[in-house]
């Protein structure tokens, strides 16, 4: 889980930037977008096979 502790002398904008970077590294945003809509298992297999050809 992404977590950023803000110290008294640290700028909030820098902390927010660090939090976004951690979320990107952990793939949290990507997983949320994938799970936003239901995708049938057959569709997932087709997409996986399509990406594998590339």
C-alpha positions in Angstrom: 0.0 0.0 0.0 1.4 3.4 -1.0 2.1 5.7 2.0 3.8 9.0 2.3 4.6 10.7 5.6 4.7 14.4 5.6 7.3 16.0 7.8 6.8 19.5 9.2 9.3 21.1 6.8 8.2 19.1 3.7 6.1 20.7 1.0 2.7 19.1 0.4 3.0 19.2 -3.4 6.3 17.2 -3.2 4.6 14.7 -0.9 1.7 14.3 -3.3 4.0 13.9 -6.2 5.8 11.1 -4.3 2.5 9.4 -3.5 1.5 9.4 -7.2 4.9 7.9 -8.1 4.5 5.2 -5.5 1.0 4.4 -6.8 2.3 4.2 -10.4 5.1 1.8 -9.4 2.7 -0.5 -7.5 0.3 -0.5 -10.4 -2.7 0.7 -8.3 -4.1 3.0 -10.9 -3.7 0.4 -13.7 -5.6 -2.2 -11.6 -8.4 0.2 -10.8 -8.9 1.1 -14.4 -8.9 -2.6 -15.4 -11.5 -3.4 -12.8 -13.7 -0.4 -13.5 -15.7 -2.4 -16.0 -16.3 -6.2 -16.1 -14.4 -8.0 -18.8 -15.4 -11.5 -19.8 -12.7 -14.1 -19.4 -12.9 -14.9 -23.2 -12.2 -11.2 -24.0 -9.2 -11.2 -21.6 -7.8 -14.3 -23.4 -8.2 -12.6 -26.8 -6.5 -9.4 -25.6 -3.7 -11.4 -24.1 -3.2 -13.4 -27.3 -3.3 -10.2 -29.3 -0.6 -8.5 -27.2 1.6 -11.6 -27.3 1.7 -11.5 -31.1 3.2 -8.0 -31.0 
